[in-house]
Amino acid sequence: MSRRYSEIGEESFIEFSNRYESFKDFAIGQSLLDLSRSSTIRKAIVACDWDDFLQKLSTKSVIATDSNTRTKNMKVIMVISGQGYQTSEMGNQLYKSEPTYKQIVDKIDNTFNRFIGFSIFEKIKHIPSDRKEIFNDQSIAQPALLMFHIGIIELYRHYGIEADITLAQSFGEITAAYVAGCISLETSVKIIYHRSIIKSNDDSVGKMMLVRMSHQLFVEKYTERFPTVEIICYNAPSLFFVSGDPEVIDQLKLLLEQEHIGSIDSLLPGSFHSRKQKALKPKVLSSLSPMDDAQPPKIQWYSTVTGDVYKDRFTAKYVYDNLRRPVKFEQALNSLHRDIKDSFDDHVFLEIAPRPVYSKQIKACIDQFESIISPLQVGKDERISFLESLGSLYCNGIKVDFTKQYTVKELNEYKLKNQ
């Protein structure tokens, strides 16, 4: 529900609560109310019931922003995560509480089922939360992450929120191609099915490690000593991943520790984005060519394969390049900033990830950046977190269709009751 008030002040909320107390009988479950006190101030409250709403109202537990600096045509920049952040629990609460999310996840799961002969969703439900190594199996992790990504994206679309610009890290590029209108849902599933099987059968040995230092300095100091080590992912000016043979990466890690340079072993197995992926090229091209329904992007897509705007038709070659080439996340962010720096305040960042990931990386690349909105928060009920993200989007000037949190039947019953 929403209502505008000409007077600025907390009394506007009290007036609302007194006038619409009958809402108590209608707001079943966790609901989000958006309230505008004036044309320049937006507020949102996430409440489980009417009493919770009044309690949060009295304690000022609201999402609020001053919209004076916001334009009427705000744009959403959708940042999509790669692998490494997935869990067997991600999306489970949304699946139970949001019919739209459940519907799209079931549709994707059924499509995967036609390829592999079993339900990915049922399989991941039975993976213990402490067995992360099982969930890093590429034949499970990649389909599960695609289901989560597209489920969240379609849930935002249900509330009227579309991406105007997108960029993604590594695996997330396939979802970005879907968001940009390059490929259909069916083709997205087909790509991830073949991509996951090819990677599962990849017998190349490798290890990846996160390094916290300037990548230019790393090249100057360590490339000659470790010529087989490759930089495979540029996350930020002083944050990147390297890949190489396990024993070589272990030697490098020991040296970095001695020189007080931070490094963390990657949980992902294998050698993504390294020269060892060249052997996969024939399999990728033969299994995915041709992509008859593939199109050029319909929105602005900043590719982390090229590091700049991607305008061409999506192809199997791009899927291979996504596996083989280093991830140019930092370069894509720099290109994005180049293009929007004069209208930066007209954009809102929204990340599609199982937990908050990209705030520090984006800030390291874009000085003007302040925050990114995340649909899920660690240790918090997923539906409440998602509704809070809707409130944050609304308070940042994005139009949200709040009526979509209720069914048509519920809305009609409410109208009849209050005529």
NUSEKE-471872 format. One record per residue (C-alpha): residue in three letters; x, y, z. Coordinates in Angstrom, 2 decimals. Layout:
N
site residuo: ALA, X: X, Y: Y, Z: Z
...
end
This chain:
419
site residuo: MET, X: 0.00, Y: 0.00, Z: 0.00
site residuo: SER, X: 1.18, Y: 3.53, Z: -0.58
site residuo: ARG, X: -0.01, Y: 7.00, Z: 0.29
site residuo: ARG, X: 1.39, Y: 10.52, Z: -0.22
site residuo: TYR, X: 1.20, Y: 13.33, Z: 2.31
site residuo: SER, X: 1.79, Y: 17.02, Z: 1.75
site residuo: GLU, X: 2.95, Y: 17.61, Z: 5.32
site residuo: ILE, X: 6.38, Y: 16.42, Z: 6.40
site residuo: GLY, X: 6.46, Y: 14.81, Z: 9.82
site residuo: GLU, X: 5.94, Y: 11.62, Z: 11.77
site residuo: GLU, X: 2.31, Y: 12.62, Z: 12.38
site residuo: SER, X: 1.68, Y: 11.65, Z: 8.75
site residuo: PHE, X: 2.50, Y: 8.06, Z: 9.62
site residuo: ILE, X: 0.33, Y: 8.14, Z: 12.72
site residuo: GLU, X: -2.54, Y: 9.50, Z: 10.62
site residuo: PHE, X: -1.99, Y: 6.65, Z: 8.17
site residuo: SER, X: -1.98, Y: 3.99, Z: 10.90
site residuo: ASN, X: -5.18, Y: 5.35, Z: 12.47
site residuo: ARG, X: -6.99, Y: 5.64, Z: 9.15
site residuo: TYR, X: -5.98, Y: 2.22, Z: 7.83
site residuo: GLU, X: -6.06, Y: 0.07, Z: 10.94
site residuo: SER, X: -8.33, Y: -2.36, Z: 9.06
site residuo: PHE, X: -5.21, Y: -3.27, Z: 7.10
site residuo: LYS, X: -4.39, Y: -5.49, Z: 10.06
site residuo: ASP, X: -6.86, Y: -8.08, Z: 8.81
site residuo: PHE, X: -5.35, Y: -8.00, Z: 5.34
site residuo: ALA, X: -1.60, Y: -7.92, Z: 5.93
site residuo: ILE, X: -1.07, Y: -11.62, Z: 6.39
site residuo: GLY, X: 2.57, Y: -12.68, Z: 6.67
site residuo: GLN, X: 5.50, Y: -10.38, Z: 6.00
site residuo: SER, X: 4.36, Y: -7.34, Z: 4.07
site residuo: LEU, X: 6.02, Y: -4.18, Z: 2.84
site residuo: LEU, X: 4.34, Y: -0.79, Z: 3.11
site residuo: ASP, X: 5.73, Y: 2.14, Z: 1.20
site residuo: LEU, X: 4.86, Y: 5.56, Z: 2.52
site residuo: SER, X: 5.72, Y: 8.92, Z: 1.00
site residuo: ARG, X: 5.50, Y: 11.82, Z: 3.43
site residuo: SER, X: 6.03, Y: 14.33, Z: 0.64
site residuo: SER, X: 7.18, Y: 14.64, Z: -2.92
site residuo: THR, X: 10.81, Y: 14.69, Z: -1.76
site residuo: ILE, X: 10.91, Y: 12.12, Z: 1.04
site residuo: ARG, X: 10.28, Y: 8.41, Z: 0.61
site residuo: LYS, X: 9.96, Y: 5.87, Z: 3.41
site residuo: ALA, X: 9.42, Y: 2.13, Z: 3.52
site residuo: ILE, X: 8.62, Y: -0.23, Z: 6.38
site residuo: VAL, X: 8.86, Y: -4.02, Z: 6.33
site residuo: ALA, X: 6.50, Y: -5.59, Z: 8.86
site residuo: CYS, X: 5.24, Y: -9.08, Z: 9.66
site residuo: ASP, X: 1.83, Y: -7.83, Z: 10.86
site residuo: TRP, X: 0.05, Y: -4.66, Z: 11.95
site residuo: ASP, X: 1.48, Y: -4.68, Z: 15.48
site residuo: ASP, X: 4.98, Y: -5.09, Z: 14.07
site residuo: PHE, X: 4.29, Y: -2.18, Z: 11.71
site residuo: LEU, X: 3.21, Y: 0.11, Z: 14.56
site residuo: GLN, X: 6.19, Y: -0.93, Z: 16.67
site residuo: LYS, X: 8.63, Y: -0.17, Z: 13.86
site residuo: LEU, X: 6.81, Y: 3.07, Z: 13.17
site residuo: SER, X: 7.24, Y: 4.17, Z: 16.79
site residuo: THR, X: 10.92, Y: 3.23, Z: 16.84
site residuo: LYS, X: 11.52, Y: 4.78, Z: 13.41
site residuo: SER, X: 12.75, Y: 1.45, Z: 11.98
site residuo: VAL, X: 12.25, Y: 2.63, Z: 8.42
site residuo: ILE, X: 14.17, Y: 2.68, Z: 5.18
site residuo: ALA, X: 14.32, Y: 6.34, Z: 4.17
site residuo: THR, X: 16.15, Y: 8.69, Z: 1.86
site residuo: ASP, X: 16.02, Y: 12.31, Z: 0.77
site residuo: SER, X: 14.91, Y: 12.22, Z: -2.85
site residuo: ASN, X: 15.72, Y: 15.87, Z: -3.61
site residuo: THR, X: 18.81, Y: 14.84, Z: -5.57
site residuo: ARG, X: 17.04, Y: 12.01, Z: -7.41
site residuo: THR, X: 15.62, Y: 12.32, Z: -10.89
site residuo: LYS, X: 12.33, Y: 10.86, Z: -12.06
site residuo: ASN, X: 14.11, Y: 8.51, Z: -14.45
site residuo: MET, X: 16.39, Y: 6.46, Z: -12.22
site residuo: LYS, X: 18.19, Y: 3.51, Z: -13.83
site residuo: VAL, X: 19.05, Y: 0.13, Z: -12.31
site residuo: ILE, X: 22.55, Y: -1.29, Z: -12.75
site residuo: MET, X: 22.30, Y: -5.04, Z: -12.13
site residuo: VAL, X: 25.57, Y: -6.66, Z: -10.99
site residuo: ILE, X: 25.47, Y: -10.48, Z: -11.14
site residuo: SER, X: 27.75, Y: -12.69, Z: -9.06
site residuo: GLY, X: 30.04, Y: -15.46, Z: -10.19
site residuo: GLN, X: 30.65, Y: -18.76, Z: -8.43
site residuo: GLY, X: 32.10, Y: -19.10, Z: -4.96
site residuo: TYR, X: 29.24, Y: -17.59, Z: -2.95
site residuo: GLN, X: 26.62, Y: -20.30, Z: -3.50
site residuo: THR, X: 25.20, Y: -22.37, Z: -0.65
site residuo: SER, X: 22.75, Y: -25.25, Z: -0.53
site residuo: GLU, X: 20.33, Y: -23.04, Z: 1.47
site residuo: MET, X: 20.25, Y: -20.05, Z: -0.90
site residuo: GLY, X: 16.74, Y: -19.19, Z: -2.02
site residuo: ASN, X: 15.04, Y: -21.90, Z: 0.07
site residuo: GLN, X: 12.99, Y: -19.44, Z: 2.15
site residuo: LEU, X: 12.02, Y: -17.44, Z: -0.94
site residuo: TYR, X: 10.96, Y: -20.69, Z: -2.60
site residuo: LYS, X: 8.50, Y: -21.29, Z: 0.25
site residuo: SER, X: 7.24, Y: -17.70, Z: 0.58
site residuo: GLU, X: 7.30, Y: -16.16, Z: -2.93
site residuo: PRO, X: 5.16, Y: -17.96, Z: -5.56
site residuo: THR, X: 6.87, Y: -16.13, Z: -8.44
site residuo: TYR, X: 10.31, Y: -17.30, Z: -7.30
site residuo: LYS, X: 9.04, Y: -20.87, Z: -6.86
site residuo: GLN, X: 7.41, Y: -20.87, Z: -10.29
site residuo: ILE, X: 10.56, Y: -19.81, Z: -12.15
site residuo: VAL, X: 12.84, Y: -22.12, Z: -10.14
site residuo: ASP, X: 10.53, Y: -25.06, Z: -10.87
site residuo: LYS, X: 10.50, Y: -24.15, Z: -14.56
site residuo: ILE, X: 14.31, Y: -24.03, Z: -14.73
site residuo: ASP, X: 14.60, Y: -27.23, Z: -12.69
site residuo: ASN, X: 12.21, Y: -29.04, Z: -15.04
site residuo: THR, X: 14.22, Y: -27.84, Z: -18.03
site residuo: PHE, X: 17.46, Y: -29.12, Z: -16.49
site residuo: ASN, X: 15.65, Y: -32.38, Z: -15.73
site residuo: ARG, X: 15.12, Y: -32.94, Z: -19.45
site residuo: PHE, X: 18.90, Y: -32.77, Z: -19.93
site residuo: ILE, X: 20.17, Y: -34.66, Z: -16.89
site residuo: GLY, X: 17.26, Y: -36.85, Z: -15.81
site residuo: PHE, X: 16.88, Y: -35.67, Z: -12.21
site residuo: SER, X: 15.87, Y: -32.61, Z: -10.18
site residuo: ILE, X: 18.78, Y: -30.32, Z: -9.30
site residuo: PHE, X: 16.60, Y: -28.58, Z: -6.72
site residuo: GLU, X: 15.79, Y: -31.83, Z: -4.92
site residuo: LYS, X: 19.45, Y: -32.83, Z: -5.00
site residuo: ILE, X: 20.76, Y: -29.63, Z: -3.42
site residuo: LYS, X: 18.06, Y: -29.71, Z: -0.72
site residuo: HIS, X: 19.73, Y: -32.83, Z: 0.69
site residuo: ILE, X: 23.29, Y: -31.48, Z: 0.74
site residuo: PRO, X: 24.34, Y: -30.79, Z: 4.36
site residuo: SER, X: 25.28, Y: -27.15, Z: 4.97
site residuo: ASP, X: 28.71, Y: -28.21, Z: 6.26
site residuo: ARG, X: 29.58, Y: -30.13, Z: 3.07
site residuo: LYS, X: 30.63, Y: -27.19, Z: 0.92
site residuo: GLU, X: 32.96, Y: -29.34, Z: -1.17
site residuo: ILE, X: 29.94, Y: -31.25, Z: -2.51
site residuo: PHE, X: 28.23, Y: -28.03, Z: -3.55
site residuo: ASN, X: 31.36, Y: -26.98, Z: -5.43
site residuo: ASP, X: 30.77, Y: -29.89, Z: -7.82
site residuo: GLN, X: 30.33, Y: -28.02, Z: -11.11
site residuo: SER, X: 27.50, Y: -30.26, Z: -12.30
site residuo: ILE, X: 25.48, Y: -29.12, Z: -9.26
site residuo: ALA, X: 26.80, Y: -25.65, Z: -8.42
site residuo: GLN, X: 26.36, Y: -24.09, Z: -11.86
site residuo: PRO, X: 22.72, Y: -25.18, Z: -12.43
site residuo: ALA, X: 21.83, Y: -24.24, Z: -8.83
site residuo: LEU, X: 23.34, Y: -20.77, Z: -9.18
site residuo: LEU, X: 21.55, Y: -20.17, Z: -12.49
site residuo: MET, X: 18.23, Y: -21.11, Z: -10.84
site residuo: PHE, X: 18.93, Y: -18.70, Z: -8.00
site residuo: HIS, X: 20.07, Y: -15.85, Z: -10.27
site residuo: ILE, X: 17.13, Y: -16.01, Z: -12.65
site residuo: GLY, X: 14.67, Y: -16.70, Z: -9.82
site residuo: ILE, X: 15.70, Y: -13.46, Z: -8.08
site residuo: ILE, X: 15.74, Y: -11.50, Z: -11.35
site residuo: GLU, X: 12.23, Y: -12.66, Z: -12.29
site residuo: LEU, X: 11.03, Y: -11.88, Z: -8.76
site residuo: TYR, X: 12.25, Y: -8.30, Z: -9.19
site residuo: ARG, X: 10.53, Y: -8.18, Z: -12.57
site residuo: HIS, X: 7.33, Y: -9.31, Z: -10.86
site residuo: TYR, X: 7.53, Y: -6.10, Z: -8.81
site residuo: GLY, X: 8.16, Y: -4.04, Z: -11.93
site residuo: ILE, X: 11.94, Y: -3.72, Z: -11.64
site residuo: GLU, X: 14.02, Y: -4.22, Z: -14.78
site residuo: ALA, X: 17.75, Y: -3.82, Z: -15.37
site residuo: ASP, X: 18.78, Y: -0.86, Z: -17.52
site residuo: ILE, X: 22.46, Y: -1.81, Z: -17.40
site residuo: THR, X: 24.09, Y: -5.10, Z: -16.46
site residuo: LEU, X: 27.52, Y: -6.54, Z: -15.79
site residuo: ALA, X: 28.57, Y: -9.81, Z: -14.22
site residuo: GLN, X: 31.52, Y: -11.73, Z: -12.92
site residuo: SER, X: 32.69, Y: -14.95, Z: -14.58
site residuo: PHE, X: 29.84, Y: -17.51, Z: -14.47
site residuo: GLY, X: 27.32, Y: -14.69, Z: -14.00
site residuo: GLU, X: 27.89, Y: -13.59, Z: -17.61
site residuo: ILE, X: 25.46, Y: -16.28, Z: -18.80
site residuo: THR, X: 22.77, Y: -14.77, Z: -16.57
site residuo: ALA, X: 23.76, Y: -11.31, Z: -17.82
site residuo: ALA, X: 23.18, Y: -12.51, Z: -21.39
site residuo: TYR, X: 19.69, Y: -13.60, Z: -20.30
site residuo: VAL, X: 19.01, Y: -10.27, Z: -18.57
site residuo: ALA, X: 20.23, Y: -8.37, Z: -21.64
site residuo: GLY, X: 17.81, Y: -10.31, Z: -23.86
site residuo: CYS, X: 20.56, Y: -12.11, Z: -25.78
site residuo: ILE, X: 19.34, Y: -15.62, Z: -24.99
site residuo: SER, X: 16.14, Y: -17.32, Z: -23.86
site residuo: LEU, X: 15.59, Y: -19.21, Z: -20.63
site residuo: GLU, X: 15.82, Y: -22.50, Z: -22.52
site residuo: THR, X: 19.14, Y: -21.52, Z: -24.10
site residuo: SER, X: 20.49, Y: -20.33, Z: -20.74
site residuo: VAL, X: 19.78, Y: -23.76, Z: -19.26
site residuo: LYS, X: 21.31, Y: -25.52, Z: -22.27
site residuo: ILE, X: 24.50, Y: -23.45, Z: -21.97
site residuo: ILE, X: 24.88, Y: -24.11, Z: -18.25
site residuo: TYR, X: 24.13, Y: -27.81, Z: -18.67
site residuo: HIS, X: 26.93, Y: -28.24, Z: -21.22
site residuo: ARG, X: 29.25, Y: -25.79, Z: -19.44
site residuo: SER, X: 28.84, Y: -27.62, Z: -16.12
site residuo: ILE, X: 29.33, Y: -31.09, Z: -17.63
site residuo: ILE, X: 32.39, Y: -29.98, Z: -19.59
site residuo: LYS, X: 33.92, Y: -28.43, Z: -16.46
site residuo: SER, X: 33.04, Y: -31.48, Z: -14.35
site residuo: ASN, X: 34.96, Y: -33.66, Z: -16.81
site residuo: ASP, X: 37.87, Y: -31.23, Z: -17.05
site residuo: ASP, X: 40.90, Y: -33.19, Z: -15.85
site residuo: SER, X: 43.31, Y: -30.26, Z: -15.90
site residuo: VAL, X: 44.94, Y: -29.71, Z: -12.52
site residuo: GLY, X: 45.04, Y: -26.22, Z: -11.10
site residuo: LYS, X: 44.58, Y: -24.05, Z: -8.06
site residuo: MET, X: 43.28, Y: -20.50, Z: -7.70
site residuo: MET, X: 44.17, Y: -17.92, Z: -5.08
site residuo: LEU, X: 42.98, Y: -14.41, Z: -4.19
site residuo: VAL, X: 45.78, Y: -11.84, Z: -3.82
site residuo: ARG, X: 45.49, Y: -8.44, Z: -2.13
site residuo: MET, X: 47.99, Y: -6.14, Z: -3.83
site residuo: SER, X: 48.32, Y: -4.05, Z: -6.98
site residuo: HIS, X: 48.23, Y: -6.36, Z: -9.99
site residuo: GLN, X: 50.75, Y: -4.12, Z: -11.77
site residuo: LEU, X: 53.15, Y: -4.52, Z: -8.85
site residuo: PHE, X: 52.51, Y: -8.27, Z: -8.80
site residuo: VAL, X: 53.54, Y: -8.55, Z: -12.45
site residuo: GLU, X: 56.69, Y: -6.52, Z: -11.80
site residuo: LYS, X: 57.76, Y: -8.50, Z: -8.72
site residuo: TYR, X: 56.64, Y: -12.08, Z: -9.27
site residuo: THR, X: 56.04, Y: -12.89, Z: -12.95
site residuo: GLU, X: 59.68, Y: -13.66, Z: -13.69
site residuo: ARG, X: 59.96, Y: -15.96, Z: -10.69
site residuo: PHE, X: 56.57, Y: -17.62, Z: -11.29
site residuo: PRO, X: 56.17, Y: -17.59, Z: -15.10
site residuo: THR, X: 53.40, Y: -20.22, Z: -15.14
site residuo: VAL, X: 51.16, Y: -18.28, Z: -12.75
site residuo: GLU, X: 48.43, Y: -16.28, Z: -14.50
site residuo: ILE, X: 46.20, Y: -13.45, Z: -13.33
site residuo: ILE, X: 42.75, Y: -14.81, Z: -14.12
site residuo: CYS, X: 40.38, Y: -12.29, Z: -12.53
site residuo: TYR, X: 40.79, Y: -8.53, Z: -12.04
site residuo: ASN, X: 38.33, Y: -7.70, Z: -9.24
site residuo: ALA, X: 39.71, Y: -4.28, Z: -8.25
site residuo: PRO, X: 43.00, Y: -2.33, Z: -8.47
site residuo: SER, X: 44.41, Y: -4.22, Z: -5.46
site residuo: LEU, X: 42.36, Y: -7.41, Z: -5.56
site residuo: PHE, X: 42.74, Y: -10.21, Z: -8.09
site residuo: PHE, X: 42.87, Y: -13.99, Z: -8.54
site residuo: VAL, X: 45.80, Y: -16.00, Z: -9.85
site residuo: SER, X: 45.91, Y: -19.58, Z: -11.10
site residuo: GLY, X: 48.60, Y: -22.19, Z: -11.59
site residuo: ASP, X: 49.74, Y: -25.66, Z: -10.62
site residuo: PRO, X: 48.90, Y: -26.36, Z: -6.95
site residuo: GLU, X: 52.50, Y: -26.69, Z: -5.79
site residuo: VAL, X: 53.48, Y: -23.45, Z: -7.53
site residuo: ILE, X: 50.55, Y: -21.54, Z: -6.02
site residuo: ASP, X: 51.50, Y: -22.90, Z: -2.58
site residuo: GLN, X: 55.06, Y: -21.63, Z: -3.06
site residuo: LEU, X: 53.75, Y: -18.23, Z: -4.11
site residuo: LYS, X: 51.41, Y: -18.10, Z: -1.12
site residuo: LEU, X: 54.30, Y: -18.81, Z: 1.26
site residuo: LEU, X: 56.38, Y: -16.03, Z: -0.29
site residuo: LEU, X: 53.48, Y: -13.55, Z: -0.11
site residuo: GLU, X: 52.95, Y: -14.40, Z: 3.56
site residuo: GLN, X: 56.63, Y: -13.74, Z: 4.25
site residuo: GLU, X: 56.26, Y: -10.34, Z: 2.61
site residuo: HIS, X: 53.03, Y: -9.63, Z: 4.54
site residuo: ILE, X: 50.82, Y: -9.62, Z: 1.46
site residuo: GLY, X: 47.33, Y: -11.02, Z: 1.94
site residuo: SER, X: 46.19, Y: -14.08, Z: 0.01
site residuo: ILE, X: 43.36, Y: -16.61, Z: 0.31
site residuo: ASP, X: 43.02, Y: -20.00, Z: -1.38
site residuo: SER, X: 39.92, Y: -20.23, Z: -3.56
site residuo: LEU, X: 37.26, Y: -22.76, Z: -2.61
site residuo: LEU, X: 36.59, Y: -23.38, Z: -6.29
site residuo: PRO, X: 38.50, Y: -26.32, Z: -7.75
site residuo: GLY, X: 40.29, Y: -26.26, Z: -11.09
site residuo: SER, X: 41.85, Y: -23.60, Z: -13.27
site residuo: PHE, X: 39.10, Y: -21.31, Z: -14.56
site residuo: HIS, X: 40.11, Y: -18.59, Z: -17.04
site residuo: SER, X: 43.65, Y: -19.93, Z: -17.47
site residuo: ARG, X: 45.52, Y: -21.29, Z: -20.50
site residuo: LYS, X: 44.54, Y: -24.79, Z: -19.38
site residuo: GLN, X: 41.00, Y: -24.06, Z: -20.58
site residuo: LYS, X: 42.14, Y: -24.09, Z: -24.23
site residuo: ALA, X: 41.53, Y: -27.85, Z: -24.37
site residuo: LEU, X: 37.82, Y: -27.24, Z: -23.74
site residuo: LYS, X: 37.27, Y: -25.11, Z: -26.85
site residuo: PRO, X: 36.23, Y: -27.90, Z: -29.28
site residuo: LYS, X: 33.73, Y: -29.32, Z: -26.77
site residuo: VAL, X: 32.18, Y: -25.94, Z: -26.00
site residuo: LEU, X: 31.82, Y: -24.93, Z: -29.64
site residuo: SER, X: 30.46, Y: -28.29, Z: -30.82
site residuo: SER, X: 27.92, Y: -28.63, Z: -27.99
site residuo: LEU, X: 26.55, Y: -25.08, Z: -28.21
site residuo: SER, X: 26.73, Y: -24.17, Z: -31.90
site residuo: PRO, X: 24.62, Y: -22.88, Z: -33.44
site residuo: MET, X: 22.58, Y: -20.68, Z: -31.08
site residuo: ASP, X: 19.70, Y: -19.98, Z: -33.40
site residuo: ASP, X: 17.75, Y: -17.76, Z: -30.99
site residuo: ALA, X: 20.72, Y: -15.67, Z: -29.79
site residuo: GLN, X: 20.48, Y: -11.90, Z: -30.22
site residuo: PRO, X: 22.60, Y: -8.79, Z: -29.60
site residuo: PRO, X: 21.98, Y: -7.15, Z: -26.18
site residuo: LYS, X: 18.80, Y: -5.10, Z: -25.82
site residuo: ILE, X: 20.21, Y: -3.13, Z: -22.86
site residuo: GLN, X: 23.68, Y: -1.82, Z: -22.04
site residuo: TRP, X: 25.87, Y: -4.82, Z: -21.12
site residuo: TYR, X: 29.40, Y: -4.28, Z: -19.84
site residuo: SER, X: 31.21, Y: -7.51, Z: -20.63
site residuo: THR, X: 33.82, Y: -8.82, Z: -18.21
site residuo: VAL, X: 35.26, Y: -10.82, Z: -21.11
site residuo: THR, X: 36.15, Y: -7.68, Z: -23.06
site residuo: GLY, X: 36.08, Y: -5.11, Z: -20.26
site residuo: ASP, X: 33.77, Y: -2.81, Z: -22.22
site residuo: VAL, X: 30.29, Y: -2.56, Z: -23.74
site residuo: TYR, X: 29.29, Y: -5.70, Z: -25.63
site residuo: LYS, X: 27.11, Y: -5.08, Z: -28.70
site residuo: ASP, X: 27.46, Y: -8.20, Z: -30.84
site residuo: ARG, X: 25.26, Y: -11.27, Z: -31.17
site residuo: PHE, X: 25.82, Y: -13.79, Z: -28.38
site residuo: THR, X: 27.63, Y: -16.93, Z: -29.60
site residuo: ALA, X: 29.17, Y: -20.21, Z: -28.45
site residuo: LYS, X: 32.56, Y: -18.54, Z: -28.97
site residuo: TYR, X: 31.62, Y: -16.00, Z: -26.29
site residuo: VAL, X: 30.82, Y: -18.85, Z: -23.87
site residuo: TYR, X: 34.27, Y: -20.30, Z: -24.53
site residuo: ASP, X: 35.94, Y: -16.90, Z: -24.13
site residuo: ASN, X: 34.08, Y: -16.54, Z: -20.82
site residuo: LEU, X: 35.76, Y: -19.77, Z: -19.65
site residuo: ARG, X: 39.20, Y: -19.05, Z: -21.10
site residuo: ARG, X: 39.89, Y: -15.33, Z: -20.81
site residuo: PRO, X: 40.65, Y: -13.51, Z: -17.55
site residuo: VAL, X: 37.66, Y: -11.84, Z: -15.89
site residuo: LYS, X: 37.92, Y: -8.08, Z: -16.45
site residuo: PHE, X: 35.54, Y: -6.98, Z: -13.73
site residuo: GLU, X: 37.65, Y: -3.96, Z: -12.78
site residuo: GLN, X: 37.98, Y: -2.89, Z: -16.42
site residuo: ALA, X: 34.22, Y: -3.26, Z: -17.01
site residuo: LEU, X: 33.53, Y: -1.08, Z: -13.96
site residuo: ASN, X: 35.97, Y: 1.53, Z: -15.28
site residuo: SER, X: 34.17, Y: 1.52, Z: -18.64
site residuo: LEU, X: 30.81, Y: 1.84, Z: -16.90
site residuo: HIS, X: 32.06, Y: 4.81, Z: -14.88
site residuo: ARG, X: 33.44, Y: 6.42, Z: -18.02
site residuo: ASP, X: 29.97, Y: 6.33, Z: -19.58
site residuo: ILE, X: 27.81, Y: 7.37, Z: -16.60
site residuo: LYS, X: 30.05, Y: 9.61, Z: -14.47
site residuo: ASP, X: 28.18, Y: 12.75, Z: -15.54
site residuo: SER, X: 24.84, Y: 11.21, Z: -14.56
site residuo: PHE, X: 26.06, Y: 8.89, Z: -11.80
site residuo: ASP, X: 23.41, Y: 10.00, Z: -9.28
site residuo: ASP, X: 20.70, Y: 8.83, Z: -11.68
site residuo: HIS, X: 21.74, Y: 5.19, Z: -11.20
site residuo: VAL, X: 21.12, Y: 2.59, Z: -8.49
site residuo: PHE, X: 23.31, Y: -0.51, Z: -8.09
site residuo: LEU, X: 21.52, Y: -3.82, Z: -7.42
site residuo: GLU, X: 23.51, Y: -7.01, Z: -6.94
site residuo: ILE, X: 22.16, Y: -10.46, Z: -7.75
site residuo: ALA, X: 24.06, Y: -12.69, Z: -5.33
site residuo: PRO, X: 23.37, Y: -15.08, Z: -2.42
site residuo: ARG, X: 24.91, Y: -12.51, Z: -0.05
site residuo: PRO, X: 26.42, Y: -9.00, Z: -0.23
site residuo: VAL, X: 29.63, Y: -9.24, Z: -2.26
site residuo: TYR, X: 30.57, Y: -6.30, Z: -4.45
site residuo: SER, X: 30.37, Y: -3.08, Z: -2.42
site residuo: LYS, X: 34.10, Y: -2.81, Z: -1.64
site residuo: GLN, X: 35.16, Y: -3.88, Z: -5.13
site residuo: ILE, X: 32.97, Y: -1.29, Z: -6.82
site residuo: LYS, X: 34.06, Y: 1.43, Z: -4.38
site residuo: ALA, X: 37.70, Y: 0.64, Z: -5.16
site residuo: CYS, X: 37.02, Y: 1.31, Z: -8.84
site residuo: ILE, X: 34.45, Y: 4.13, Z: -8.67
site residuo: ASP, X: 35.00, Y: 6.96, Z: -6.18
site residuo: GLN, X: 31.44, Y: 8.26, Z: -6.59
site residuo: PHE, X: 29.97, Y: 4.90, Z: -5.55
site residuo: GLU, X: 28.24, Y: 4.83, Z: -2.16
site residuo: SER, X: 26.29, Y: 1.60, Z: -1.83
site residuo: ILE, X: 24.73, Y: -1.36, Z: -3.58
site residuo: ILE, X: 21.36, Y: -2.91, Z: -2.76
site residuo: SER, X: 21.40, Y: -6.64, Z: -2.00
site residuo: PRO, X: 18.36, Y: -8.96, Z: -2.04
site residuo: LEU, X: 19.67, Y: -11.26, Z: 0.70
site residuo: GLN, X: 21.57, Y: -10.66, Z: 3.94
site residuo: VAL, X: 23.58, Y: -13.26, Z: 5.85
site residuo: GLY, X: 21.64, Y: -14.74, Z: 8.77
site residuo: LYS, X: 18.41, Y: -12.90, Z: 7.94
site residuo: ASP, X: 15.06, Y: -14.22, Z: 6.75
site residuo: GLU, X: 15.21, Y: -14.17, Z: 2.95
site residuo: ARG, X: 11.75, Y: -12.73, Z: 2.35
site residuo: ILE, X: 12.32, Y: -9.90, Z: 4.83
site residuo: SER, X: 15.69, Y: -9.18, Z: 3.21
site residuo: PHE, X: 14.13, Y: -9.17, Z: -0.25
site residuo: LEU, X: 11.29, Y: -6.86, Z: 0.83
site residuo: GLU, X: 13.84, Y: -4.53, Z: 2.42
site residuo: SER, X: 15.68, Y: -4.43, Z: -0.90
site residuo: LEU, X: 12.42, Y: -3.39, Z: -2.58
site residuo: GLY, X: 12.06, Y: -0.65, Z: 0.03
site residuo: SER, X: 15.61, Y: 0.51, Z: -0.62
site residuo: LEU, X: 15.02, Y: 0.59, Z: -4.37
site residuo: TYR, X: 11.83, Y: 2.59, Z: -3.85
site residuo: CYS, X: 13.54, Y: 5.03, Z: -1.49
site residuo: ASN, X: 16.25, Y: 5.52, Z: -4.10
site residuo: GLY, X: 13.76, Y: 6.62, Z: -6.73
site residuo: ILE, X: 12.92, Y: 3.32, Z: -8.45
site residuo: LYS, X: 9.25, Y: 2.66, Z: -9.21
site residuo: VAL, X: 8.04, Y: -0.48, Z: -7.39
site residuo: ASP, X: 4.65, Y: -2.15, Z: -7.87
site residuo: PHE, X: 3.91, Y: -2.99, Z: -4.24
site residuo: THR, X: 0.49, Y: -4.45, Z: -5.06
site residuo: LYS, X: 2.27, Y: -7.51, Z: -6.46
site residuo: GLN, X: 3.01, Y: -8.75, Z: -2.93
site residuo: TYR, X: -0.65, Y: -9.79, Z: -2.74
site residuo: THR, X: -2.73, Y: -12.10, Z: -4.90
site residuo: VAL, X: -5.65, Y: -10.77, Z: -6.94
site residuo: LYS, X: -7.99, Y: -12.65, Z: -4.61
site residuo: GLU, X: -6.54, Y: -10.92, Z: -1.53
site residuo: LEU, X: -6.79, Y: -7.49, Z: -3.15
site residuo: ASN, X: -10.42, Y: -8.07, Z: -4.19
site residuo: GLU, X: -11.34, Y: -9.30, Z: -0.70
site residuo: TYR, X: -9.75, Y: -6.21, Z: 0.82
site residuo: LYS, X: -11.62, Y: -3.88, Z: -1.57
site residuo: LEU, X: -14.97, Y: -5.55, Z: -0.82
site residuo: LYS, X: -14.35, Y: -5.40, Z: 2.92
site residuo: ASN, X: -13.54, Y: -1.69, Z: 2.88
site residuo: GLN, X: -16.14, Y: -0.38, Z: 0.42
end
